[in-house]
Amino acid sequence: MREVLDALDAWLARGERAALATVVETQRSAPQPPGAKMALASGGQVAGAVSGGCVEGAVVEVAERVLAGAAPELHRYGIADEEAWDVGLPCGGELAVWIQAFDPAGPQGAFASLVRDDGRGALVTLLAGGPSPGAALLVDADRGTTGTLGAPALDAAGAELAHEAMWTERRGLHEVAGATLFVDAIAPKPRLIVFGAVDFAAQLSALATVAGWRTFVVDPRSRFATAERFPAAERVIDAWPEEALAQLGGIDRATSIAVLTHDPKLDDAALLAALRSEAAYVGAMGSRRAQARRRERLLAAGLEPEALDRLAAPIGLDLGAVTAEETAVSILGELIAVRRGRTGGRLADARGRVHEAV
């Protein structure tokens, strides 16, 4: 949505109407993931893409029909060789595209507003099997809703799917009571809170920021916890974990925690809070011997064994990292793998899709 929002705003400001095409399903090597969008203005302008240029022409034809008053349409584009240079996909994949008119006053417009505000939410669209294909329900992070899918049971099921999708950032099709729903999600950048104002933290915050994370560095030692030492961090907080987390609004499902200090006083306080939270990831630096001693301390402090099982320690992927920069790559690699539902490892040794459809 971010890629086409500026164009949509400009077209609507000129009094034009628009149709929006959304990838709702992919198979094999489709060039765009679910949620990718292309918009067509009534004046003929196009923004965004649903493939690498393979099917855009065919989608524009459908969008023109929709703008002329036709009902929303779902189209699938496949891999047959005789179609590959017409409206198929030479890359060997398949994709399904939903095309409907864009309604700025309805749930679609509310979803666009969430995008503008860098908010969190999910839009559920009824594609088939329900009272009114094209009906939509927007669910925000507080479970507030806008719109309806046309039936209370569908609204209830859609709201649950939306709430999960807005945190996992997984977009896709769902079959509910004979109806086909597409759930689209938007979320702010994920947060990474690094405990310990050490050299590793400086390199990790720099790399994570480049990779699209909001990074925060926490350390009660004000001599080390300075903005000058961590220019890439969004904020540096010289406070103990409990106070720092309160300043940051707590830990939610989109927050990852990296504990890097080697100081039990700071490490244990941070880990006790993180492992009892909804954090997406909790990792801690240290040797295997240090991890064993840490485990004993945390259990003695009352941490539940099942909570301790969530701890990634030693932190990072097994890259053989030596320098602070390499160690930061190792940690960030594990963060990305966890976020995307992977375990890490060499792609050459893996099976299945290279790019997960998210």
C-alpha positions in Angstrom: 0.0 0.0 0.0 2.9 2.4 0.8 4.1 2.2 -2.8 0.8 3.4 -4.3 -0.5 5.6 -1.6 1.0 8.9 -2.8 -0.4 8.3 -6.3 -3.9 7.4 -4.9 -3.9 10.6 -2.8 -2.9 12.7 -5.9 -5.6 11.2 -8.1 -8.3 11.5 -5.5 -7.3 15.1 -4.9 -7.9 15.8 -8.6 -11.4 14.3 -8.4 -10.4 11.0 -10.2 -11.6 7.6 -9.2 -9.2 4.6 -8.8 -9.2 0.8 -9.0 -6.9 -1.2 -6.8 -5.4 -4.6 -7.8 -3.9 -6.8 -5.0 -2.0 -10.0 -5.2 -3.9 -12.4 -2.9 -2.1 -15.7 -3.5 1.1 -16.9 -5.1 2.5 -20.3 -6.0 6.1 -21.2 -6.7 8.3 -18.4 -8.1 5.7 -15.6 -8.4 7.5 -12.2 -8.7 5.4 -10.4 -6.0 4.2 -11.6 -2.6 0.6 -11.4 -1.3 -0.3 -7.8 -0.6 1.6 -6.3 -3.5 -0.6 -3.7 -5.2 -1.1 -1.8 -8.4 -3.5 1.1 -8.8 -5.2 2.5 -11.9 -6.7 6.0 -12.1 -9.8 6.8 -14.1 -7.4 9.1 -16.1 -5.3 6.2 -17.1 -2.3 6.5 -14.8 -0.8 3.4 -13.2 1.2 3.1 -10.0 2.7 0.0 -8.3 3.0 -3.5 -9.7 1.6 -7.0 -9.2 4.3 -8.8 -11.1 7.5 -8.1 -12.9 5.6 -6.7 -15.8 4.2 -10.0 -17.0 0.5 -9.5 -16.3 0.1 -5.8 -15.6 -1.5 -5.2 -19.0 -4.2 -7.9 -18.4 -4.8 -6.5 -14.9 -5.3 -3.0 -16.3 -8.0 -4.3 -18.7 -9.9 -5.7 -15.7 -9.4 -2.5 -13.7 -10.9 -0.5 -16.5 -14.0 -2.7 -16.4 -14.2 -2.2 -12.7 -13.9 1.6 -13.0 -16.7 1.4 -15.6 -19.0 -0.1 -13.0 -18.3 -3.9 -13.2 -18.2 -6.0 -10.0 -14.9 -6.8 -8.4 -13.0 -9.7 -10.1 -10.5 -12.3 -9.0 -8.1 -13.5 -11.8 -5.4 -16.2 -11.7 -2.4 -16.1 -14.0 -0.5 -19.3 -14.6 2.6 -20.8 -16.1 1.5 -22.5 -19.4 4.3 -22.0 -21.9 1.9 -20.9 -24.7 0.8 -18.1 -22.4 4.2 -17.2 -20.9 4.7 -14.1 -23.1 1.1 -13.1 -23.2 -0.4 -12.9 -19.7 1.4 -15.7 -18.0 4.6 -15.8 -15.9 7.8 -16.8 -17.5 9.4 -17.2 -14.1 7.2 -20.4 -13.6 4.9 -19.2 -10.9 1.3 -18.5 -10.4 -0.5 -15.6 -8.8 -4.1 -14.6 -8.1 -5.1 -10.9 -8.3 -8.2 -9.3 -6.8 -9.3 -6.1 -8.6 -11.9 -3.7 -7.2 -12.7 0.0 -7.0 -11.0 1.9 -4.3 -13.4 3.5 -1.8 -11.6 6.2 0.2 -14.7 6.6 2.6 -14.8 2.9 3.6 -12.5 0.4 5.2 -10.0 0.7 2.3 -9.7 4.4 3.0 -9.3 3.7 6.8 -6.6 1.1 5.9 -4.8 3.8 3.8 -4.9 6.1 6.8 -3.2 3.5 9.0 -0.5 3.3 6.3 0.0 7.1 6.4 0.2 7.1 10.2 2.6 4.2 10.3 0.0 2.3 12.3 -0.8 -1.4 12.8 -3.9 -3.1 11.5 -5.4 -5.5 9.0 -8.0 -5.3 6.2 -10.1 -8.4 5.6 -11.8 -8.6 2.2 -14.6 -11.0 1.2 -13.6 -12.5 -2.2 -16.3 -15.2 -2.6 -18.9 -17.2 -0.9 -20.5 -14.5 1.2 -23.3 -12.0 0.9 -21.4 -9.3 -0.9 -18.0 -9.9 -2.6 -15.8 -6.9 -2.1 -17.1 -6.2 1.4 -14.3 -5.3 3.8 -13.6 -5.2 7.5 -10.7 -3.2 9.0 -9.4 -4.2 12.4 -6.9 -1.9 14.3 -4.4 -2.8 17.0 -6.9 -2.1 19.7 -9.4 -4.5 18.0 -11.6 -1.6 16.9 -13.4 -2.3 13.6 -14.6 -0.4 10.6 -17.0 -1.9 8.0 -18.5 -5.4 7.8 -18.2 -8.6 5.8 -21.9 -8.9 5.7 -22.5 -11.5 8.4 -21.7 -11.5 12.2 -20.0 -14.9 12.0 -17.7 -13.7 9.2 -17.0 -10.5 11.0 -16.0 -12.4 14.2 -13.8 -14.9 12.3 -12.3 -12.1 10.2 -11.5 -10.0 13.2 -9.5 -12.9 14.8 -7.6 -13.5 11.5 -6.8 -9.8 11.3 -5.5 -9.5 14.8 -3.1 -12.4 14.2 -2.0 -11.1 10.8 -1.2 -7.5 12.0 1.4 -9.0 14.4 2.8 -11.7 12.3 2.7 -9.7 9.1 1.4 -12.8 7.3 -1.0 -11.9 4.4 -3.0 -14.5 2.6 -6.3 -16.3 1.8 -8.5 -18.1 4.4 -11.5 -20.2 4.0 -14.2 -19.5 6.6 -17.6 -21.2 6.6 -17.6 -21.5 2.8 -16.4 -17.9 2.3 -13.0 -16.9 0.9 -11.3 -14.1 2.8 -8.1 -12.2 2.0 -6.3 -10.7 5.0 -3.9 -7.8 4.3 -1.8 -6.4 7.1 0.2 -3.2 7.8 2.6 -2.7 10.7 5.3 -0.2 11.8 8.9 -1.2 11.6 9.8 -3.9 14.2 11.5 -2.8 17.4 14.9 -4.0 18.6 15.9 -3.2 22.2 19.5 -3.8 22.9 20.6 -4.0 26.5 24.3 -3.1 27.0 26.0 0.0 25.6 29.0 -2.0 24.2 30.8 -2.1 20.9 28.6 -5.0 19.7 25.6 -2.9 20.4 26.9 -0.1 18.2 27.4 -2.3 15.2 24.1 -4.2 15.8 22.1 -1.0 16.0 23.7 0.3 12.8 23.0 -2.8 10.8 19.5 -3.3 12.2 18.6 0.3 11.3 19.7 -0.2 7.8 17.6 -3.4 7.6 14.5 -1.5 8.6 14.3 -2.0 12.4 13.8 0.7 15.0 16.6 0.3 17.5 16.9 1.3 21.1 20.0 1.0 23.3 19.6 0.7 27.1 22.3 0.8 29.8 22.2 2.4 33.3 25.8 3.5 32.9 25.4 7.0 31.6 29.1 7.3 30.7 28.6 4.6 28.0 24.9 5.2 27.1 25.3 8.3 25.0 23.7 9.2 21.7 27.1 10.0 20.3 28.2 6.4 20.7 25.1 5.1 19.0 24.2 7.4 16.2 22.0 4.8 14.4 19.8 4.2 17.4 16.4 5.9 17.6 17.0 6.5 21.3 19.6 5.7 23.9 18.3 5.4 27.5 20.6 5.5 30.5 18.3 3.6 32.9 17.8 0.1 34.5 15.7 -2.3 32.4 12.4 -1.9 34.3 12.5 1.9 34.0 13.7 1.9 30.4 10.9 -0.5 29.3 8.4 1.7 31.0 9.7 4.6 29.0 9.4 2.6 25.8 5.8 1.5 26.5 6.6 -2.1 27.4 7.3 -5.1 25.2 4.9 -6.2 22.5 4.8 -9.0 19.9 6.7 -6.9 17.4 9.7 -6.3 19.8 12.9 -8.2 19.9 15.4 -8.2 22.8 19.2 -8.6 22.5 21.1 -8.7 25.8 24.8 -8.1 25.3 26.4 -6.8 28.5 27.9 -9.9 30.3 26.9 -8.2 33.6 24.5 -10.4 35.6 23.0 -7.4 37.4 21.8 -5.9 34.1 21.4 -9.1 32.1 19.2 -10.9 34.5 16.9 -7.9 35.1 16.4 -7.5 31.3 15.9 -11.2 30.7 13.4 -11.6 33.5 11.2 -8.9 32.0 11.7 -10.0 28.4 11.1 -13.7 28.9 7.8 -13.0 30.7 6.6 -10.7 27.9 5.2 -11.3 24.4 8.6 -10.5 22.8 9.1 -12.0 19.4 12.7 -12.9 20.2 14.9 -12.8 23.2 18.7 -13.5 22.8 21.7 -13.1 25.1 25.4 -13.1 24.5 27.8 -15.3 26.4 29.7 -18.6 26.4 27.9 -21.9 27.0 29.3 -22.0 30.5 28.0 -18.5 31.1 24.6 -19.5 29.8 24.4 -22.5 32.2 25.1 -20.1 35.2 22.6 -17.6 33.8 20.0 -20.4 33.6 20.5 -21.3 37.2 20.2 -17.7 38.4 17.0 -17.1 36.4 15.4 -20.3 37.7 16.4 -19.3 41.2 14.7 -15.9 40.6 11.4 -17.7 39.9 11.4 -17.7 36.1 9.3 -20.5 34.8 11.3 -23.2 32.9 9.0 -23.0 29.8 9.7 -19.2 29.7 13.5 -19.9 29.8 13.2 -22.3 26.9 12.4 -19.2 24.7 15.9 -17.8 25.3 18.2 -17.8 22.3 21.6 -18.2 23.9 24.3 -18.0 22.8 22.8 -15.3 20.6 23.1 -15.3 16.8 23.7 -17.7 13.9 26.8 -19.9 13.7 28.8 -17.9 11.2 32.1 -18.2 12.9 32.0 -14.4 13.6 35.1 -12.9 15.1 34.8 -9.1 14.9 32.1 -6.9 16.4 30.8 -6.2 12.8 30.6 -10.0 12.0 28.9 -10.7 15.3 26.3 -8.0 14.5 25.7 -9.8 11.2 25.3 -13.1 13.1 22.7 -11.6 15.5 20.8 -9.7 12.9 20.7 -12.8 10.7 19.0 -14.7 13.6 16.6 -11.8 14.2 15.5 -11.9 10.5 15.2 -15.6 10.4 12.9 -15.7 13.5 10.8 -12.8 12.1 10.3 -14.7 8.8 9.7 -18.1 10.4 13.1 -19.6 9.3 15.9 -21.3 11.2 18.8 -19.8 9.3 21.4 -21.9 7.5 22.7 -22.1 3.9 20.2 -21.7 1.1 22.2 -24.2 -1.0 21.4 -26.8 1.6 17.7 -25.9 2.1 14.6 -27.2 0.3 11.4 -25.4 -0.6 10.9 -21.7 -1.5 13.7 -19.3 -1.4 11.4 -16.4 -0.6 8.5 -16.9 1.8 5.3 -15.3 0.7 4.6 -12.9 3.5 
